[in-house]
Amino acid sequence: MPRSNRPRRGRQVGDEDEASDLQRALYGTLRTETKRDGLWNVQPVSAVSAAKAYVCPGCGLAIQPGLAHTVAWRADGLMGEAADIAARRHWHTHCWKVS
């Protein structure tokens, strides 16, 4: 019997769901982590989305374009959310894990 390509009744995917799924696939999911110096927002960056070169604050080496890495910024900063986002840093994934 041939497969039906029509959507099932119980499951309807809207444009917003597809857009958020695409954004999660490209930019990763935002999560909060607790380190010894406070609370941090952490978001992985896929290799496809990594378009610029950065310097990792953990090891001081370059993060080349096309290399998957992690972006982190304070979640509990005193100066407000806008200042925390402006102070975000790009880390090698390994460097972030061992920091």
N, C-alpha and C positions, 0 to 999 in steps of 0.2 A: 504494500500500500504506500503511495507517495506521501511524503511529508507535507504538512500544511504550514505555510509561512504566515498565516494570519495570527495576530496576537491573541492570546488567551484572555478570557473575560476578567479574571481576577487580577491580572497584572497589567497595569497601564503605565507606561513610562512617559513622563512629560518632558518638555524641552528643558525645564530647569534641572531635572534630575540628570539628564544627559550632559548638560553644561557643567554641573558640579562633578560628575564622574570624570569628565575630560580634564577638568582643572585638577582633581586629585591625582589623576594619572600623570599629568605633566609636572605638577609642583609638589606632590606628596601631601600627606595629611598633617595638619598642625596639631601638635601635642604639647603638653606641659610636663617638664621634668624638674625634679628637685635635685639640686647639686649642693655641695657644702656651703656655697656662698649665696644661696637663695633659690628662687623659683625662676625657671627659664621657659620661654616659648621656643619650641624646636620644630623646624620644618625641613624635611629632606628635599633636595633638589636633584631631579633626574639628570642623566647625562644629556638628554635631548634639550632640556631647559637651561643647561649651564652654558651661557653664551659669552661670558666675560671671564677675564682672569682676576683672581683675588689672591691675597696673601693670608695664609692660615695663621691666626693668632696663637695657636697651640705649638706649632713647630717652626713657624717663620718661613716655610717653603711656599712656593706658588701652587695655586689650584688652577690648573689649565682649563680653558674652555672645552666642553665636552666631557668633563670628569664629574661624576655624581659626587655630591658633597652635602653638608648640612648647614643650615642657616639658624643662628640662635640669637635671641635677644631677651632682655630681662622682662619678666612678667610681674615683678613686684618693685619696679623702680620708683623712686621718690618724685621724679620730675614729670611723670605722666606718661601715658601710652605713646604719644607722638614722639617724645624724646627717646623712649625705649626703642621704638621702631627705627628711628634715625641712627641709633647706635648699634644696630644689628651687625653681626659679624659672620663671615663665611668660614667654615671649618672643614678640614678633612673629616670624614665620618669617623675614622679611627681616633683621630686627635680629640674629637668631641667626647667619644666614649671613655677615653682614659683621663680626661681632665677632671 
